């Protein structure tokens, strides 16, 4: 293979074999759903309705179709590469450690910014319920409790971490399912009637906005080295999670649109809570507001299960000191990586500097997807295999090409747009270039130090 040598891949697999393959289809599906359905779905329906009106559900369908391409690429790559790191590992095996490290750093920085931001939102939500916890000192204590509890759970093993994600995923979906199951009986049919087909521009703008409500699989697949039978589990979980997410999103939009009608666009801060108040009163509003907090905690739970494995993979592959690839002797979890990631995220949470990374997020996700789709094509072309028979189907090679075209179109449309999204995209592209340059410098510095250490070791042996 042009990317990674067989010896390097085997060495990585030996390190990963210290971990426990304890994530099956239910747990991985729950992790993908939890990583995808975040607090954003509690506010997005109003934004989409503002641009498309009753035709808003069409944007969700278009996004789901685009996501089929991306999810298929992840399913193909995940069935062929079962190393910890997910997207980072797929790109690394296809294109080598340098390109893989760049992809991993893009993910790592955006993940840190995202989780730190969500923990701040969570602390704000808790303060609304318990005002005593709203002071600066108590906010720090709440954040410390969130990170500390999840670190302890995940250090005790991947099964415990995955189990926590599954429980929280069910808990975060319950308010949404209540909203849908009760709200569908209060839908006013005229509120869903189209006055005409939406313009291509308004539909395109809505799709660009919504595509980021569907991403999240890249987070959930990072613990691939701990997935049971990845050749079977990854494809099944990826498609099942996409179906579940799409159905939930569509039903939520239909209920919100059907109960509030044109007034939906006038509640950008809490549209679902306002909709629930129409048929469940103040109790419904409270449940949906609480659901947003639970959803935020669910995102953090999923992130602490997945993202620290990126630090583990960096240590395993020599991009960081090997110390970061340490595995707990009893629980067989990447304990140093988990603690390190949580400490960095906690520091960002209390400092507020995570906001500077927010502008990088959407662009970095699309760039990572672009690299993964390209890696998928190379993995298929070279017939890379790991555990079990890989995911195959007729015409498989055309999917990565279509996915790459879709990503380039989304990036182009975002950058050309005169809206604030377009400005964010251009700023994100500039920041992505800076990140890649700094990551390159770090990578080659680490390579230079490693070569010097090996040379000194040989001199001592002589």
Secondary structure, DSSP 4 states (H G I P E B T S, - for coil): --SS-HHHHHHHHHHHTTS---B-HHHHHHHHHHHHS-TTHHHHHHHHHHHHGGGHHHHHHHHHHHHHHHHHHHHHHHHH--STTTHHHHHHHHH-HHHHHHHHHHHHHHHHHHHHHHHHHHHHHHHHH-GGGGSHHHHHHHHHHHHHHHHHHHHT-HHHHHHHHHHHHHHHHHHHHHHHHHHGGG--GGGG--SSPPPHHHHHHHHHHHHHHH--HHHHTGGGGGBTTHHHHHHHHHHHHHHHHHHHHHHHHHHHHHHHGGGGGG-SS-HHHHHHHHHHHHHHHHHHHHHHHHHHHHHHHHHHHHTHHHHHHHHHTTSS-GGGG---TTT-S-HHHHHHHHHHHHHHHHH-TTHHHHHHHHHHHHHHHHHHHHHHHHHHHTT---SSSPP--TTHHHHHHHHHHHHHHHHHHHHH-SSHHHHHHHHHHHHHHHHHHHHHHHHHHHHHHHHHHHHHHHHHH-
